[in-house]
């Protein structure tokens, strides 16, 4: 579904701005990344994290989601690399 990673990233940023009392990364896309569409766009998160002064906390939360998703879906890690989203999964090994 085109646009979903950008939408998930945008919602994460909106929630981080509206609810600074909540841990970054909680809320958008549910509690965990069940589908590739639930994985937010890393570049959007990096820009928003910097603009909101979150000191990398939102990006770190996203990296945890990528890690968890990649562990459970190694075939999708290869697909994400082929689809141009390699930075998001560069820290993961494919099996």
N, C-alpha and C positions, 0 to 999 in steps of 0.2 A: 504494500500500500504506500505509494509515493507520498511524501510529506509527513508521515507519521513520526519519524525521528525528530524533525524540526518542531512538530506540534508538542511532542513529549518534552523536548527541551524548553520550549516556550512556557508550557504549564509549570515545569519545575522552577523556572525563573520567576514567574508570577507568584507562585506559592512562597518562594524564598523571600520575595519582597514584601508580600502581604502578611506573612507570618514569620517574622525573624526569630520568634521564640521556639519554632520547631527546628529539629535537626535538618540541615540541608539534604535534599534528595528524597525526603519522605512525602508521599502523596501522589505525585504524578506517575502514572503507569502502574499503580497498585503497590503492593508491598515488595514485589520482586519482579524481575523481568521474565515473564512467561513466554513472550514472543519477541521476535526481532524488532517488531514495530514498537515495543515498549522501551527500547534502548534509545535514550536521547542522543541527539547530535552533539558530539564532543566540542566542536568549534563554537557552536552557539553557547554551550554551557561555559566554556572558557571565557568568552567575552562577557557574558552576564555575571559570572562569578567575580570577575575583576571589577566590573562597574558597580556591583552591589557591595564590594568590599568584603567578600566572604573568605578571603585568604586561601582559596583553593579547596574549601570544604565541600562545595557542591560538585566540583570535578572529582574529588576523592570518592564521594558517594556514588557517582556514576561509574567510576572505575571498578568499584565493588560489584555493581550490577553487571558490568561487562564480564567480570571474572566469574561470577556465579552462573551467568547465562552460558558463557563459553565452556565452563566445566561440564554443564549438563547437555550442551549442544555443540560438540566439537565440529560437526559438519557445517554448522552455520558460521563458525569462525572462519573457515576457508571461504565460504560464500561472501562474508563481509569484506574480507581482503580483496576478493575479485570485484566486488561492487564499489570499491573505492573508499571503504570505511576502515582501512587497515590501521590507522592511528588508534582507533578505539579498541582494537584487539591486539595491538603489537606486543603487549606484555604477556600474551597467552601463547601457549604452545598448542599446536594441533597434533592430535594423536594419529 
